[in-house]
Amino acid sequence: MTLSTHTNTHEPAASRSKLPEITLAFWIMKISATTLGETAGDLLSMTLKIGYAASSVLLIGVFLITLGAQLRSKTYHPLLYWAVILATSTAGTTLSDFMDRTLGLGYATGAAILASLLCAVLVYWKLTQKSLSVTHVRSSGQELLYWCAILVSNTLGTALGDFLADSSGLGFAGGALLIAGAIALIAAAYYLTGISRVALFWMAFVLTRPLGATGGDLLTKPVSAGGLNLGTAGASAVLLAILLITIAITSWQARRSALQSA
């Protein structure tokens, strides 16, 4: 999907969106970041044995620091934006695990609570801002709601991904294939139907997180458990490289386009 969020470089700085254009590259970076969030979160909480609660506190702190920098920024900075996305994803992983495992809520109950919370955030956003569009996020209030929705959606995605991989019987590969199929249907609806582009964006955005959760488990878990046994550290390194390379390519393309249109 290529929901356009084109920013006119000749607009006053105060009116420019601080969010990226929604293109194929955006979705590649989103899936890479959310999958990296799963593997990095597991690296902290399980591989390094920091624990879900301590990891959640640490990663929420990182999220708040990066979010503060993003909110203070006047323009779109790719590395900063994706740092916040990655922070919401890693924090979402440990928060979900804390709810589902440490508190004993289970994947289904945890997912239901988080889905209700996400609906509440989006309804409040719609009622107060009159639109859920991500193409016209200009005020600090709109942007704060945008990031709240992303944090909750990434936490929800972890619970859904874990439910599909562990409780549904589909396994890591089966869960990833099911979610990938659902995302493909959303992409088809974008091109073939008149369904609201905003609604399709948020559906795809939510589903890329469980795709990352199941994909992360597929990469890191042992072969005996249905995974590829890359480990949390190895998988995180590969995913971080993909994310950084894609950011570099899109930033170069944006600079070239700006120079050509100047």
Secondary structure, DSSP 8 states (H G I E B T S, - for coil): --------TTS-GGGS-SS---SHHHHHHHHHHHHHHHHHHHIIIIIS---HHHHHHHHHHHHHHHHHHHHH-SS--HHHHHHHHHHHHHHHHHHHHIIIIIS---HHHHHHHHHHHHHHHHHHHHHHHS---SS---SHHHHHHHHHHHHHHHHHHHHHHHIIIIISS-HHHHHHHHHHHHHHHHHHHHHHS---HHHHHHHHHHHHHHHHHHHHHHHHS-GGGTS---HHHHHHHHHHHHHHHHHHHHHHHHHHHHHHH-
